């Protein structure tokens, strides 16, 4: 159970000495309650207070980082069971599986795909996260050579190394430097050797057991062995078992009923027998790393789209950067259309403008991602914002006319915008689908 700020305050030394960086103990307590400070910042806490506060103010699921460099990813630190309660924070890493029994050409093709493939949706570049290399050859030497080849081809892709034999992992890790690959997996039989490897190379470690008791015991053993960055593989025999176990883990972790289960969950979608369905359910039902055979283009785009949708904050609309955007090659007499920086509005309008084949400028103003109707109602879209944006983005030097097309839903502001800017305002249609017709008829009649 999370503590409230006043409960936390009662446990603080109340010296108001500012050594934690906050002006008072109460402000420090408020930060702790919001998960925005670390208990260790106060040097005067006794051990008992530290352990109570540490256990209740840390996120219930540990943050684990995989890889280094620009393609590293973080998972965990989730605080809710359902996205609508707040938000999900760290999207699952989607990792393409290769085997050291495949040819080097096949492995190179998958590596290139993960390295280069980008799918742009609502202004965001979506990518897969890495390569999982599995030791199916049974040879430590072949496994190490395969890992070395992948590392050589692209050292910035966080890899997952999958091997039952700690000796094979040890041979492969030699080629990973300080790269922090995710190691799979410690079991009841090999956890001592796996922990020693994870500790030596600073790697996160997956533990694998098919029961909650088995996972809890392995967490205790591995943390006692000095490895804190763990992930849980509930070893599902099918997709139903995964959903049931991952949901149980999430519930017990979020409520802090079983703190030992407070780690991100690992799913190997290719072992469930229903890979595409496992991708969907894994993203929705709490998998933090999903290993899969390379996906066909359709399921690949669907998975990236779903992940983006589930892991956007429902309270924060996706936004575009405000500015002046060009559609085609607009000249000095091209129309200027003003609209808001809600991504969906931008891309919908941009699509219809492109199909109209009328080169033009889009002036995108900062309404904090609100749609036109909401921004007008909330007072976020105003004549001063439009006036300042025209100046800030140098629109006057781009065109010789002084006519501005505003969205139909912003019509109540038309008079005020004219007064504030000195530009003639033309009220466009409410429905973006009608903008082509508007430009061909109304705009052309403006002379
Ligand atoms: S360091 Fe501790 S005692 Fe000092 S102000 Fe911060 S919380 Fe209070």
Boltz pocket constraint, residues with backbone or C-beta under 6 A from the ligand:
constraints:
  - pocket:
      binder: B
      contacts: [[A, 12], [A, 13], [A, 14], [A, 15], [A, 16], [A, 17], [A, 18], [A, 19], [A, 20], [A, 21], [A, 22], [A, 23], [A, 24], [A, 25], [A, 28], [A, 41], [A, 42], [A, 43], [A, 44]]
      max_distance: 6.0
